[in-house]
């Protein structure tokens, strides 16, 4: 049995399963309701695969109107709802429960409008992150947030978790590139929030929705900010003798006022595993590696890389290699983008997501090593170094409950170390179930209660994505709808 507590299913809801399914089929005809055990199994977990629960049913509406009808029906029936994008959450954000209906956005995957003059694109939220850029690349534009799962993850999930990616150092995370949403409440109300402009009138409800992890409602459409592609871009690899010197180099680059498009970090274990998989030409004789990418004209790129190279040299870089062709650049990024998949070939792992001030990178990297060494576990560090968003992968054996328990405890200690230096529990993966019980380390009781009052305003009976985000023992009493 895994260590994170999950609530027992409601027997009264389980007893009404046939009735609930009949109601869903009346609202979403055809193949939009999934009921067989074999087909539901595809939805029993997300990317936090140590935890699995078979949902009561799965419903896949194809329009905002169907989504509203489904939410209103389930709200009236008192049935919990688990909003789901592509199920790539690494924090258990889309983990179902036996008495809950999974509401997926997979059938809402259209690009609705492209407005190049105003640099916006309107999409249904089932479209993949990479699908947005693919729809506008021929016009010389792109969508900036680029999580590693961008080939599969949806805009719905990106909004729910406020996802970032390698290039968020320069371009920001989802909230910085989100202009408006169509938002559906549990009562079936459809609300337009934000708009086509950078600053919409009224209260900043959009800032509240982005990163709310499915706690408030379901986003079915989104207006996104798109940007013209840079004139050119070029990554460079630096190798260092130790993780600490690589971390110090990151802080020095940013402290010099240089803002690259991305600064990505990989340690020795991560380098070897990714190189075995991607054959990207990574140096194997270094203790840590940075991928730094800059963009602009050829002269601007040369000038920036010369400054960065000098700083890297001052910090003892033992290896440096610039990408000279598009193929070389693609190979460098292939290794980094495929890192999580490459790691999965050799071991089970828990991927953490703490964020820290960049100036504390050297000491936190040392602390991560100490925590995992003391637990007798290996750790591979792969993360967005430029904005201090750490992704240590704690390796364990899923078939060994003791190994899993050690990994979860090590992960908790790593996140607590992030909070201790002034960071936070999550940068882009969300809280989900994984970090739920650590929220009291980040927030006071008063702060948590205020957040829970906001939750209750949207979802009085706490039916939306239950058992996530807020510690189970600290929840406010349910109130009448």
N, C-alpha and C positions, 0 to 999 in steps of 0.2 A: 504494500500500500504506500503510495507516495505521500509526501509530508504536508502539502498544502491542503487545508480543510476545504471541503465543498459541501454545500447544503444537501440534505436528503430530499429526494423528489416528493412532491405533494401527491399522496395517494388519490385524492379526489380528482385531480387533473388527469392522472393516469387512467382512472376508471372512465373518463369521458373522452378517451382518445378517438374512438370512432366518430363520435359526434363532432369533435373539433375538426377532424380531417374532412368530414362531409361539408362543414361550413367553409373551410378553406377552398375546397374544390368548386364550390358554388361561386366563389369570387375569382379564382384563378383557374380557368379551364385547361384542358389538354394535359401537357406534361409538366405543368408548373408546380404541381404538388408531388413531393417524393415521400413515399410511405414504406416501401419495402426495406427490410433490415439490410439487405445487400447494398442497396443504393444509398441508404442513410449512412452507411459506414464511411463513405467518402467525406462526411461532414462531422465525424465524431471527434476530431481534433484539429488543431492548427499546427503551426511550426514548433510549438512547445509540445513535442510528441510524447513526452513522459506522462501526459494527462489525456485521458480519453473518456468521453461520455456519449452515449447514443441518444440523439435528440428524439423528441416525440414525433416530429415530422419536419420536413424542409419545404419551404415555399419560395418560389422564384418568380415574383411578379415581373412583368415586362414594361410597365408604365408607372408613372407617379400615381395615377388614379387607382390602379390595382394595389399599390403599396399602401395608400391611404385607407382603402377598404379593408385590407388585411389587418393593419394596425388597429383600426377602430374595432374590428371584430374580436381580435385577441385581447384588446384592452377591456372590452365589455365582459369577455369570458374569464378574465383574470388569469390569462395564460402568459407566462414569461416569454420574452422575445429576445433572440440572439441575432443582432445584425451581423452580417458577414460579407466581406469583400471576396478576396481570393483565398483566405485562410492562411496567409503567410505570416501572421502575427507570431512573434517570438516570445511574447509575454502571456500567452493564453487568452488574448483579448477576444477571440472568437470561439473559445471552448464552450460547447453546449452543455445542457443538463437534461436529464431524462424527462422532465416535465415541461420542457421548453420547445418552442418552435424556432428553428433557424430561418431567418429571412435573408436570403441572398440577393445580390444585385447583378448576378452574372448575365441575366437576359437584358439588362439595360446597359448596352455597350456601344451606343452610337455617338459619333461626333455630330453635334446638332448645328453648329454655326462657327465659322471662322471669320473674324473681323480684323484684318491685318492693319487697317488704318488706326484702330484703337488698341491694337496688340492684345486681343483677347480671343479665347476660344470657349465655346459653350459645349459641354459634354454631358452625357449620362454617366453616372458614377461607376458603372460596371466596366467602363473602358479601362484598359491597363495604362499604367504610367508611361511606358514606352510607346503605347499606341497613340498618345497625344502628340508626342514629338514626331512620330512617323506620319501623322496626318498633315503636318505643316512643314516638314523638312524641305519639301520641294519648293517651298516659297522662301526658304532661307531663314526660317524661324525654329525655335525649340522651346520646350517646357523645361524649366531649370531643375526642380527637385529630381534627384536620381538615386533613390534607394537601390541597394544591391539586388533586391528582388524585382526591379522595375519591369522585367520581362513578364512577370506574372501578377504582381500586386496591382490592385485597382485604385482609382482615384478615391473611391469611397473609403477604403482602408487608409489611404494616405491622409485624408481629412480627419478621420477618426483618431489617428495617432500623431498627427502633425509631423509626418515623415520628412526626413531630410535627405542625406546622401552625400556623396563625395564632394559635389560642387556647391554645397550650401554655404561654404565658407564665404564665397563671394556673392552668391545669389539668394541666400536665405533658404529657409525651410518652407513647408507647405503654406503656413499662415502668411508668409511674405509674398506668396504667389497666388493667393486665393482672393477673388474679388466678390463673389456672390454664390449663394446656394439656394436650391429648392429643398426645403426642409419639411418633413412630415412628422407630426406629433403622434403620440399614442392614441389620441382621440380621433385621428384621421384628418386633422387640420393640415392644410398645405400652406406654408408660409414662405414668401420670397424674402431672403435676407441678403443685404449687400446689393451689388449691382454691377455695372460695367466700369465704374470709375474707381480710382484708387482709394477714395474716401467717400463712403456712402453716408447719407444723412441718418440721424437718429443714434441711439445707443449702439455700441460696438457688439452687437449680438453675434456677428461673424467670428470675432475673437473668442467668444464663449463656446461656439459650436466646434470650431477647429481644435482638435485634441481632446474632445469630450468622450471618446472611446465608446460611442453608442449608448451613452447613459441618458441622453436627452431626446433622441428621435433618430430618424433615418434620412440621410441626404441622398436624393435621387438624381439631382442635376447640379452642375457646378460651372461657374464662370471662372476661368483661369487666366492669369497673366502670362503672355508669351513674349519672348525676346528674340531680337535678330541674332543670328549666329555671329560669333566673333570673326574677324578677318583671318585669324589664325590662332592655333593653340599648340603647345608643345610640352610634353611631360619630360621630366628628368628623374633618374634614379640616383639616390645617394645611399651608400652603405656605411655603417658605423660599427665600431668594435663592441658597443654595449647599448642596451636600451636607454640607459640614462643619458648618454651623450646625444643620441638621436632626439630624445625628448627635449633636452636643453637647446638643440638646434632649432626645433619648432618654435620655442618661446622666443629665441633670438630673432628669427625671421619676422615674426609678427611684431616684436618689440621695435624692429627697425622701420616699422610703418609700411612694410610690404604686404599686400593682400593678394596672394595667388588665388587661382580658381579653386585649387584643392591642395591639401597636404594630407597624404595617407600614410599610415604607419603599419609596418609588419615586423614581427620579431623573428628570431631564427627558426623556431618550429613552424611558424606560419609560412615563412619563405620556402622551406623545404617541401612542405605538403603542397603548396600552390604551384611550385615549380615542377614537381612530379606530375601534376595534373595538366597545367596549362602550357608548359614549356615556353615560358615568357622570357627566358634569359636572365632570370634573377640571380644575383650573386649568392653563392652558398657559403662563402667563407666570411660572412659578416654576422654580427650579433643582432643587428636590426637594420631596417631599410625604410627610407622615406620615398614616396612618389610625390613630386611637386609638379603641378601643372600651372603654367601661366598662359595668357592669351593677349592678342593685340596684333599690331603689325610686326613684320619680321624684325625691324629695328627695336621695337618695344620689347619683344620677346627676348632678344639677345641681351638687352640692357638689364632686364629683370633677372634673367638666369645668371648673368655675370655677378650681380649683387648677391643673389642667393647662394651661388657657388662659393663666393668668398666667405660668407658666413658659415657655410657647411665646412669649408676648409679650416676655419678657425676653431671649429668644434670637433676636429679630428676625423672628418670623413675619409674613409679608406678606399672608397669606390664612387665613381660618378659616370653616368652614361646618359646622354641626351638622345631622345628619339629623333632621328633625322628624316624619317619617312612616315607617311600615314600608317603603313603596315607595322612599323616598329612601335608607334604610339598605341595602335590597337592591341598589340601583343602585351604591352605593359599593363594596359587597363584590363585585358582579359584575365590576367592572373589575379588582380584585385577583385574584379567583379564576380569571379567564380570561386572566391575564397571559401564561402560558407559551404557550397556544394562539395568542393575539394576536401574540406575538413570532414564532411559527413561520410566520405569514402573510407576513412581510416578510423573513425571513432564517433561515438555518441558525444554530444556536447550541449552545454547550456551556454547561451550567448547573453552576456550581460550588456547593460546599456547606460552606465552611469556617465554623467557629464561633470567636468571639473574645470576650474580656471587653468588656462594653458600654462601659466607659470609654475603650476604644481605638478606638471607631467613627470619629471624625473623621480620625485619622491613617491608619487602614486604608483608608478611602474614598479619601483622597488617593493612597495607594500603589496602589490598584487602577487609578485613572485614569492614573497614571504608567506602570504596566506595559503597559496596553493602548495608550496613546499611543505608547510606544516600539516596540510591535509593529505599529503602523499599523492597529489594529483598533478597532472600536467596542465599547462595553460598556454594557449596560443593567443597572442595579442594582435588584433587586426582592427584598426579604427580610424575615424576621422580626426586626425591630430590637430588640424587647423582650428577647429572650434571646440576641442577638448571632449569630444563625444567618444567615450571608450567602448570597445566591444571585445572584452576578453572572453575567449571561448574556453570554458572549463571542461576538460575532457573526462568522461566517466564511462562506465559500463551499464547500459540500460537494464541488463539482465541481473544486475547485482544491486539489491535495494540499499546495501550499505554504501556502495560507491555513489549511488544517486543521492543519498542523504548527505554524504560528504560534499558532493558537488553543490548541492543547494545551499549548504551552510557556508561554503567558500564564496559562493556568489553573493549571499547576503552580506558577508563581511567585506567584500569588495565594494558593494554599493554603500555600505555604511562608511567606508573609508572615503568615498567620494563626497558624501555629505559632510564629513568632518573637515574637509579642506575647503568648504564653501561651495561645493557642487550640488548636484541633485540626482535623484534616483533614476531618472529616465531622460534621454535626449530625444529619441524618436520612436522607440519600440512601444511606448506606453507602459502603464502600470499593470493592466490585466489582472490575472491572479498571481503572477510571479512576484510582483513587488507590493501587492496589496497590504500585506501585514507589516511592511516596513514604512508605511505612510506616517506612522506616529514618530518615526525618527526624523522625518523631514518637516512635519507640521505639528503645531500645538493642537490641543483638543479644541480650542476656540476656532482655530483656522479650519480644522476638519469639519466642525459643525457648520460653519458658514458655507463650505463647499457642498455639504450634504443638504442644506436648505435649498440651494440652487437646484440640486438633483430632484428634490421633492416638488419643486415648483413645476418642473417639466413632467415628472413621473411620480405622482403622489403615492402609488402603491409599489413602487420600486420593481416594476416588471421588466424594464429594459436592461438587458445585459446584466442580470443579477450576479452577485458574488464576485464582482470585479471592482477594482479601484479602491473601494473603502473597506477597511477592516471589518470583518463580520460582527465582532463584538461591540463596535463603536457606532453602529448605524442608528440613525434617528428612528423613532417609532413611525410606522406607516400612518399616513393620514388619509382621510376620505377623499375620493376623487371629486 
